[in-house]
Every structure is written in C-alpha cells, then in structure tokens.
Amino acid sequence: MATKQDDGRLIRVMATQVGYYDHVRRREGDVFSVPPAAFSKRWMQRVAPETPERQTTGKQHLKRMHDDILSGKVGRQRLDGILVGPDDVAGDPGDNPLRAISS
C-alpha cells in the first residue's frame, strides 16, 4: 500500500526468509510490491518489475515442508531442535547422554 509521500511508486521484491509486511506473513520466495521506504535488506531482495506476484498460503507451506521431509530434501527436526538426517542411526549411544555414561 503506497503512502502519499511515496508518490505511488512501488518496487517489486521477493522474500528471502519469513517476514511480515502489510499485516501479512511473507514466506521465502513470495513476491510482492512495497514502497521504497518499506524495503528491508534483511529479508527482501529486489526483483524485476515484471516478476509476477506470488503469496504462499499456510496450507501450501505445510504441504511443501511435508513433501520435502518425505523426499529426504530436508532433515526432520526433533523436539529438542536437533536436525535428524536420513543417515543418522537410531539407537546410537551418542543420541542418549545417559546411555553413553553407563557404558
């Protein structure tokens, strides 16, 4: 949404990570328009003006993450935040610090 001081000029940007603009969550890869004063180099990248706008919904994001996990593109994340890859061995003594001490 352009403000009066921006003279209606908008630039086309792509989100490089999750961010919020105009009360909307923007996910990585989303393309949208902002006034130059709202541009953030922390999570936006300028793209060509003819790039079509794109917004990823929550449902689309969950489906993509689910598909990536099943295909092995990304590791699964345990509740403690440690990424688990396809090559990790279940039951490895390194996974349980108490087991490592008792052996």
BANUZA-275094 format. One line per 4 residues: number of its first residue (from 1); their letters; for each residue x, y, z of N, C-alpha, C. Coordinates in Angstrom, 3 decimals, decimal comma. Example, Ala and Ser with C-alpha at 12.3 -4.5 7.8 and 13.67 -1.06 7.14 Angstrom:
REM residues 2
1	as	13,190:-5,690:7,800:12,300:-4,500:7,800:13,200:-3,300:7,800  12,850:-2,250:7,080:13,670:-1,060:7,140:12,900:0,030:7,870
This chain:
REM residues 103
1	matk	0,849:-1,168:0,000:0,000:0,000:0,000:0,899:1,236:0,000  0,771:2,058:-0,983:1,625:3,231:-1,121:1,106:4,363:-0,244  2,029:5,107:0,320:1,651:6,276:1,105:1,791:7,509:0,234  1,224:8,623:0,705:1,243:9,851:-0,083:2,672:10,306:-0,377
5	qddg	3,577:10,167:0,599:4,940:10,637:0,383:5,716:9,740:-0,583  5,242:8,518:-0,864:5,919:7,631:-1,802:5,511:7,910:-3,242  4,572:8,812:-3,457:4,103:9,193:-4,789:3,566:7,990:-5,577  3,107:6,956:-4,898:2,530:5,811:-5,587:3,542:4,873:-6,206
9	rlir	4,837:5,154:-6,055:5,855:4,281:-6,619:6,039:3,057:-5,736  6,047:1,905:-6,354:6,271:0,660:-5,631:7,407:-0,100:-6,309  8,121:-0,880:-5,532:9,153:-1,746:-6,097:8,741:-3,188:-5,852  9,107:-4,061:-6,755:8,790:-5,485:-6,644:9,927:-6,159:-5,895
13	vmat	9,580:-6,947:-4,863:10,587:-7,621:-4,043:10,202:-9,088:-3,847  11,211:-9,874:-3,457:10,981:-11,274:-3,112:11,499:-11,484:-1,689  10,739:-12,211:-0,879:11,160:-12,513:0,483:12,262:-13,566:0,449  13,361:-13,305:1,155:14,458:-14,263:1,235:14,349:-15,122:2,489
17	qvgy	13,464:-14,729:3,396:13,144:-15,500:4,595:11,787:-15,008:5,081  11,260:-15,605:6,128:9,939:-15,220:6,627:9,992:-13,796:7,183  8,975:-13,019:6,828:8,854:-11,658:7,333:7,403:-11,222:7,254  7,116:-10,060:7,779:5,758:-9,524:7,759:5,766:-8,175:7,069
21	ydhv	4,786:-7,980:6,182:4,574:-6,686:5,562:3,087:-6,512:5,342  2,566:-5,353:5,688:1,147:-5,012:5,500:0,250:-6,034:6,203  0,636:-6,448:7,395:-0,117:-7,391:8,241:-0,267:-8,764:7,600  0,649:-9,116:6,724:0,610:-10,416:6,046:1,967:-11,094:6,221
25	rrre	1,925:-12,383:6,553:3,166:-13,151:6,663:3,666:-13,462:5,260  4,909:-13,114:5,000:5,534:-13,377:3,700:6,577:-14,460:3,902  6,468:-15,521:3,127:7,403:-16,642:3,247:8,480:-16,552:2,168  9,557:-17,293:2,369:10,657:-17,299:1,420:10,132:-17,610:0,016
29	gdvf	10,495:-16,772:-0,940:10,063:-16,963:-2,322:8,832:-16,163:-2,709  8,093:-15,626:-1,739:6,923:-14,812:-2,062:7,382:-13,518:-2,739  6,623:-13,080:-3,740:6,936:-11,857:-4,479:5,781:-10,889:-4,270  6,115:-9,639:-3,912:5,097:-8,634:-3,626:5,689:-7,249:-3,844
33	svpp	4,850:-6,219:-3,772:5,291:-4,844:-4,011:5,255:-4,044:-2,722  6,283:-3,200:-2,542:6,370:-2,338:-1,365:6,837:-0,955:-1,800  6,525:0,079:-1,011:7,121:1,381:-1,295:8,618:1,323:-0,979  9,439:2,105:-1,656:10,885:2,054:-1,412:11,271:2,218:0,063
37	aafs	10,514:3,020:0,813:10,836:3,253:2,226:10,606:2,004:3,080  9,792:1,053:2,603:9,495:-0,161:3,374:10,443:-1,309:3,037  11,346:-1,115:2,087:12,276:-2,174:1,692:13,213:-2,515:2,846  13,398:-3,822:3,101:14,307:-4,291:4,148:15,317:-5,249:3,534
41	krwm	16,590:-4,877:3,578:17,606:-5,766:3,009:17,825:-6,995:3,878  17,265:-7,016:5,088:17,393:-8,180:5,965:16,618:-9,377:5,436  15,452:-9,131:4,795:14,654:-10,267:4,347:13,987:-10,063:2,991  14,393:-9,034:2,272:13,838:-8,791:0,938:14,961:-8,658:-0,084
45	qrva	14,621:-8,995:-1,326:15,548:-8,846:-2,449:14,761:-8,244:-3,601  15,307:-7,236:-4,239:14,618:-6,615:-5,378:14,586:-7,591:-6,545  13,465:-7,591:-7,260:13,321:-8,410:-8,460:12,787:-7,523:-9,575  12,796:-8,050:-10,788:12,315:-7,285:-11,948:10,839:-6,926:-11,777
49	petp	10,455:-5,735:-12,215:9,060:-5,294:-12,070:8,050:-6,223:-12,751  8,481:-6,939:-13,788:7,545:-7,829:-14,496:7,394:-9,194:-13,818  8,139:-9,441:-12,735:8,011:-10,702:-11,997:6,606:-10,782:-11,410  5,872:-11,879:-11,662:4,506:-11,968:-11,140:4,486:-12,079:-9,613
53	erqt	3,494:-11,439:-9,001:3,356:-11,526:-7,555:2,954:-12,943:-7,164  3,412:-13,346:-5,990:3,132:-14,703:-5,513:3,066:-14,671:-3,997  2,053:-15,315:-3,436:1,943:-15,417:-1,981:1,674:-16,866:-1,608  2,504:-17,420:-0,729:2,354:-18,791:-0,280:1,408:-18,822:0,912
57	tgkq	0,363:-19,627:0,834:-0,556:-19,763:1,966:0,043:-20,720:2,988  -0,497:-20,712:4,184:-0,038:-21,630:5,220:-0,196:-23,078:4,805  -1,304:-23,381:4,158:-1,560:-24,750:3,706:-0,523:-25,186:2,663  -0,201:-24,297:1,727:0,806:-24,607:0,704:2,178:-24,826:1,346
61	hlkr	2,513:-24,003:2,334:3,805:-24,127:3,006:3,903:-25,466:3,749  2,864:-25,844:4,467:2,877:-27,126:5,185:3,008:-28,299:4,227  2,297:-28,239:3,101:2,382:-29,323:2,122:3,798:-29,424:1,554  4,406:-28,272:1,242:5,765:-28,285:0,693:6,761:-28,848:1,712
65	mhdd	6,645:-28,438:2,973:7,550:-28,956:4,006:7,349:-30,463:4,192  6,104:-30,910:4,186:5,803:-32,341:4,317:6,434:-33,131:3,171  6,252:-32,636:1,951:6,813:-33,306:0,776:8,346:-33,320:0,829  8,956:-32,210:1,286:10,414:-32,153:1,390:10,941:-33,151:2,414
69	ilsg	10,239:-33,307:3,526:10,661:-34,264:4,549:10,556:-35,684:4,017  9,440:-36,000:3,371:9,253:-37,356:2,839:10,249:-37,687:1,735  10,639:-36,701:0,950:11,574:-36,952:-0,147:13,032:-36,941:0,328  13,272:-36,539:1,567:14,630:-36,507:2,090:15,386:-35,238:1,762
73	kvgr	14,707:-34,223:1,190:15,380:-32,968:0,857:15,836:-32,228:2,116  15,056:-32,338:3,173:15,428:-31,701:4,444:15,361:-32,752:5,534  16,175:-32,567:6,554:16,147:-33,487:7,690:14,942:-33,207:8,564  14,560:-34,196:9,320:13,490:-33,987:10,285:14,087:-33,297:11,496
77	qrld	13,267:-32,576:12,225:13,753:-31,883:13,399:13,106:-32,484:14,634  13,956:-32,893:15,580:13,443:-33,442:16,819:12,907:-32,324:17,686  12,191:-32,682:18,738:11,613:-31,678:19,628:12,677:-30,811:20,290  13,889:-31,357:20,477:14,943:-30,561:21,106:15,660:-29,659:20,108
81	gilv	15,200:-29,628:18,847:15,737:-28,723:17,845:16,891:-29,273:17,036  17,340:-30,494:17,318:18,456:-31,076:16,582:17,936:-31,693:15,290  18,565:-31,336:14,165:18,153:-31,897:12,883:18,580:-33,355:12,796  17,688:-34,189:12,305:17,964:-35,610:12,141:17,952:-35,895:10,651
85	gpdd	19,066:-36,346:10,130:19,172:-36,638:8,708:18,901:-38,097:8,418  18,798:-38,479:7,138:18,492:-39,863:6,769:19,617:-40,835:7,125  20,849:-40,342:7,332:21,969:-41,225:7,650:22,158:-41,464:9,137  21,377:-40,766:9,978:21,510:-40,956:11,418:21,002:-42,335:11,812
89	vagd	21,705:-42,966:12,717:21,352:-44,318:13,151:20,587:-44,232:14,450  19,402:-44,815:14,466:18,618:-44,844:15,700:19,329:-45,723:16,711  19,333:-45,327:17,937:19,956:-46,122:18,977:21,439:-45,879:19,120  21,984:-44,932:18,388:23,395:-44,588:18,516:23,628:-44,062:19,929
93	pgdn	24,633:-44,582:20,671:24,860:-44,135:22,044:25,032:-42,621:22,160  25,461:-41,964:21,093:25,608:-40,526:21,145:24,280:-39,794:21,252  23,186:-40,460:20,896:21,881:-39,824:20,962:21,354:-39,742:22,382  21,843:-40,604:23,272:21,347:-40,617:24,648:22,529:-40,409:25,583
97	plra	22,656:-39,218:26,162:23,813:-38,969:27,017:23,869:-39,876:28,236  22,761:-40,353:28,741:22,771:-41,245:29,903:23,319:-42,623:29,531  22,993:-43,089:28,340:23,493:-44,378:27,874:25,009:-44,320:27,684  25,506:-43,192:27,183:26,948:-43,046:26,959:27,714:-43,104:28,277
101	iss	27,151:-42,558:29,332:27,824:-42,559:30,636:27,826:-43,968:31,233  26,720:-44,705:31,096:26,604:-46,012:31,747:27,383:-47,105:31,044  27,853:-46,884:29,803:28,563:-47,967:29,116:30,011:-48,007:29,423
